[in-house]
């Protein structure tokens, strides 16, 4: 049974977070929801969009507001696994090796332009994404709690990018395609720029923290108590099976993907102020949970079918329990 007071805390936290982000960011309400969901489910978020759509700015402001340690890695072809995890350094004065932690040892870890890193460097994230730990020289080290990964990537057709392997994409809880702002939001951005409201340094120097790490851990526990009925579980199961039997799909959704959809729906219900999941929660988050996991058949791609069309077809044909 979910405590009403704990549920109210999640709702208020999310509303305050959006208010803080909108001081600097225009639009992207859906993305702000996904950031909170990712945090509350101890997950990882993959964002794709062309350069200049505020991906990095959103992540930096988000990290500042939750009061945790922020780590950032800029993706590039010369990034090595030790740049992610850290490295053993020999200290001549001590006559011994000491471990210098990499940026992944943070509460919010941003990997900017992850697909500009080589597959070898991308692979350094696999253990962290799946098990919340890293291994170096046969020593396993736990990562901080709470811990979430936000990765941004440019569209694959851009030069100098490397596709993420399927096992790595599957470890991201949610994904989001950043679109251009509409004309009204673009004008709002221009107005903020004209009035000098877009200076990042000024915002980052302000005390914008609205919660503590202890509160976040408490909210994560509250999300685990959100009720999902047997009908909701069956509906999610039907959606999963539909991806595995669809004529245009080569690789359907894994069990990890079905759990990601359930946990995300529970968190989404919580930020809406509800202590139970409804089918619309599942429908709303299904595209963000499935899009980066589905792989279509070659003949489907050649025929003009895309993942969005397949997801829409599944949502339209699978009945709600």
C-alpha positions in Angstrom: 0.0 0.0 0.0 1.4 3.4 -1.0 1.6 6.1 1.6 -0.3 9.2 0.4 2.3 11.5 2.0 5.2 9.8 0.1 3.2 9.9 -3.1 2.6 13.6 -2.6 6.3 14.1 -2.2 7.0 12.6 -5.6 4.3 14.7 -7.3 5.6 17.9 -5.7 9.2 17.0 -6.5 8.4 16.5 -10.2 6.4 19.8 -10.4 9.2 21.7 -8.8 11.7 20.1 -11.1 9.8 21.1 -14.2 9.4 24.7 -12.8 13.2 24.9 -12.3 14.0 23.5 -15.7 11.6 25.8 -17.5 13.5 28.8 -16.2 16.1 27.9 -18.7 14.5 25.4 -21.0 11.5 26.0 -23.3 9.3 23.0 -24.2 10.3 19.4 -23.9 7.7 18.5 -21.2 7.7 14.8 -22.3 11.5 14.7 -21.9 11.3 16.2 -18.5 8.8 13.5 -17.5 11.2 10.8 -18.8 14.1 12.2 -16.8 12.1 12.0 -13.6 10.9 8.5 -14.5 14.5 7.4 -15.2 15.7 8.8 -11.9 12.9 7.2 -9.9 13.4 3.7 -11.5 17.2 3.8 -11.1 17.4 3.6 -14.9 19.2 5.0 -17.9 17.9 7.3 -20.7 19.1 7.4 -24.3 18.4 10.7 -26.1 18.8 11.2 -29.9 18.7 14.5 -31.7 20.7 16.7 -34.0 23.3 19.1 -32.5 22.0 22.3 -31.0 18.7 21.0 -29.5 19.7 21.6 -25.8 20.4 17.9 -24.9 23.4 18.6 -22.8 22.0 21.7 -21.2 18.9 19.9 -20.1 21.0 17.2 -18.4 23.3 19.6 -16.6 20.4 21.6 -15.2 18.6 18.4 -14.2 21.6 17.1 -12.3 22.1 20.4 -10.4 18.5 20.3 -9.2 18.7 16.8 -7.6 21.7 17.7 -5.5 23.9 14.7 -6.5 27.4 14.5 -8.0 27.4 15.2 -11.7 29.8 13.4 -14.1 30.2 14.1 -17.7 32.1 12.4 -20.5 32.4 13.9 -24.0 32.2 11.1 -26.6 35.0 11.0 -29.2 36.9 8.4 -31.2 39.9 8.6 -28.9 38.0 7.9 -25.7 39.3 4.8 -23.9 37.6 2.6 -21.4 39.8 4.0 -18.6 38.4 7.5 -19.5 35.0 6.1 -18.4 35.9 3.9 -15.5 39.2 5.3 -14.2 42.8 4.1 -14.0 45.3 2.7 -11.6 48.2 5.2 -11.2 51.5 4.4 -9.6 52.3 6.8 -6.8 56.1 6.9 -6.5 56.0 8.6 -3.1 53.9 5.7 -1.7 55.5 3.0 -3.7 52.0 1.6 -4.6 49.1 2.0 -7.0 46.1 4.1 -6.3 42.8 4.1 -8.2 41.7 7.4 -9.7 38.0 7.2 -10.3 36.5 8.1 -13.7 33.4 10.3 -14.3 31.1 7.3 -14.1 31.5 7.4 -10.3 28.7 10.0 -9.9 25.0 10.1 -9.2 24.1 11.5 -12.7 26.5 10.4 -15.4 26.1 12.1 -18.8 27.7 10.6 -21.8 27.5 13.2 -24.4 27.5 12.0 -28.0 27.9 8.4 -27.0 27.9 7.1 -30.6 31.1 9.1 -31.4 32.9 6.7 -29.1 34.3 3.5 -30.5 32.5 0.2 -29.6 35.4 -0.7 -27.3 34.8 2.5 -25.3 31.0 2.0 -25.4 31.5 -1.5 -24.0 32.9 0.0 -20.8 29.4 1.1 -19.9 27.8 -2.4 -20.2 28.5 -3.6 -16.6 27.6 -0.2 -15.1 24.2 -0.1 -16.9 23.3 -3.6 -16.0 24.7 -4.1 -12.5 25.6 -0.7 -11.1 29.2 -1.6 -10.7 32.5 -1.6 -12.6 35.4 -4.0 -12.7 39.0 -2.9 -13.1 42.1 -5.2 -12.7 39.7 -8.0 -11.3 38.5 -5.6 -8.6 34.7 -4.9 -8.6 33.7 -1.5 -7.3 30.1 -0.4 -6.6 28.7 2.8 -8.1 27.0 5.5 -6.0 23.3 5.4 -5.1 21.2 6.8 -6.6 22.8 6.3 -10.0 21.5 7.1 -13.5 23.0 7.3 -16.9 21.9 9.8 -19.5 23.4 9.3 -22.9 23.0 11.6 -25.9 23.7 10.6 -29.5 23.5 12.2 -32.9 21.6 10.6 -35.7 23.5 7.6 -37.2 23.6 9.1 -40.7 25.9 11.8 -39.4 29.7 11.4 -40.0 31.9 9.9 -37.4 29.3 7.9 -35.5 29.2 4.2 -34.4 26.0 2.3 -33.9 25.4 1.1 -30.4 25.2 -2.7 -30.2 21.9 -4.3 -29.4 22.9 -5.6 -25.9 23.9 -2.1 -24.9 20.7 -0.4 -26.3 18.7 -2.9 -24.4 20.2 -1.8 -21.1 18.7 1.7 -21.5 15.4 1.9 -19.8 13.9 4.6 -22.1 14.8 6.4 -25.2 13.6 9.8 -26.6 13.8 11.4 -30.0 14.3 15.1 -29.6 12.5 17.1 -32.3 12.7 20.7 -33.4 10.8 23.2 -31.3 7.7 24.7 -32.8 7.7 28.3 -33.9 6.2 29.6 -30.7 8.8 27.9 -28.6 11.6 29.1 -30.9 10.4 32.6 -30.5 10.4 32.2 -26.7 14.0 31.0 -26.8 14.9 34.1 -28.9 13.2 36.3 -26.4 15.1 34.7 -23.5 18.3 35.1 -25.5 17.6 38.8 -26.1 16.9 39.4 -22.4 20.1 37.6 -21.4 18.3 34.8 -19.6 20.3 32.0 -21.3 23.6 32.4 -19.6 24.4 28.9 -18.3 27.1 30.1 -15.9 24.6 32.3 -14.0 22.2 29.5 -13.6 24.8 27.0 -12.5 26.0 29.3 -9.8 22.5 29.6 -8.3 21.3 27.3 -5.5 18.7 25.3 -7.5 18.8 22.1 -5.5 15.2 21.0 -4.7 15.8 17.6 -3.0 18.4 15.4 -1.4 19.9 12.0 -2.4 18.2 10.5 0.7 14.8 11.8 -0.5 15.4 10.4 -4.0 16.2 6.9 -2.5 13.0 7.2 -0.5 11.0 8.2 -3.6 12.5 5.2 -5.5 11.2 2.9 -2.8 7.7 4.5 -3.0 7.6 3.9 -6.7 8.1 0.2 -6.0 4.8 0.1 -4.1 2.7 1.5 -6.9 0.0 -1.0 -7.7 -0.2 -2.8 -11.1 -3.1 -5.1 -11.5 -3.0 -8.6 -13.2 -4.8 -7.0 -16.2 -2.0 -4.5 -16.5 0.6 -7.2 -16.4 -1.3 -9.2 -19.0 -1.6 -6.2 -21.2 2.1 -5.6 -21.1 2.7 -9.3 -21.8 0.5 -9.1 -24.9 2.4 -6.0 -26.2 5.7 -7.8 -25.7 4.5 -11.0 -27.5 3.1 -8.8 -30.3 6.7 -7.5 -31.0 8.0 -11.0 -31.1 5.5 -12.2 -33.6 5.1 -9.1 -35.8 5.8 -9.8 -39.5 8.1 -6.8 -39.8 10.2 -7.4 -36.7 13.4 -9.3 -36.7 14.2 -8.9 -33.0 11.4 -8.3 -30.5 11.4 -7.0 -27.0 13.4 -8.8 -24.3 12.3 -9.6 -20.7 14.4 -6.7 -19.6 12.3 -4.5 -21.9 9.0 -5.7 -20.4 10.3 -5.0 -16.9 11.4 -1.6 -18.0 7.9 -0.8 -19.3 6.3 -1.9 -16.0 8.6 0.0 -13.8 8.4 3.1 -16.0 4.6 3.0 -15.9 4.7 2.7 -12.1 6.9 5.8 -11.9 4.7 7.7 -14.4 1.7 6.9 -12.3 3.5 8.3 -9.2 4.4 11.6 -10.8 0.8 11.9 -11.9 -0.2 11.6 -8.2 -1.7 8.1 -8.5 -0.9 5.0 -6.6 -1.9 2.6 -9.4 -1.1 2.0 -13.0 -3.7 2.5 -15.7 -3.5 1.3 -19.4 -2.9 4.8 -20.6 0.4 4.9 -18.6 1.5 1.8 -20.5 0.4 3.1 -23.9 2.2 6.5 -23.2 5.5 4.9 -22.3 5.5 1.9 -24.7 7.1 3.9 -27.6 9.9 5.2 -25.4 10.5 1.7 -24.0 10.4 -0.2 -27.3 11.8 2.1 -30.0 15.5 1.6 -29.3 15.0 -2.2 -28.7 13.2 -3.2 -31.8 15.1 -4.4 -34.9 13.1 -4.6 -38.1 13.6 -7.0 -41.0 15.6 -5.8 -43.9 12.7 -6.3 -46.3 10.5 -4.2 -44.1 13.0 -1.4 -44.1 13.3 -1.6 -47.9 9.6 -1.4 -48.1 9.5 1.9 -46.2 8.4 0.5 -42.8 9.8 2.2 -39.8 9.8 1.5 -36.1 7.2 4.1 -35.3 4.8 2.5 -37.8 5.3 -0.9 -36.2 4.7 0.5 -32.7 1.6 2.3 -33.8 0.3 -0.9 -35.4 0.9 -2.9 -32.2 -0.8 -0.3 -30.0 -3.7 -0.3 -32.4 -4.2 -4.0 -32.6 -3.5 -5.3 -29.1 -6.6 -4.9 -27.0 -6.5 -3.6 -23.5 -7.3 -6.2 -20.9 
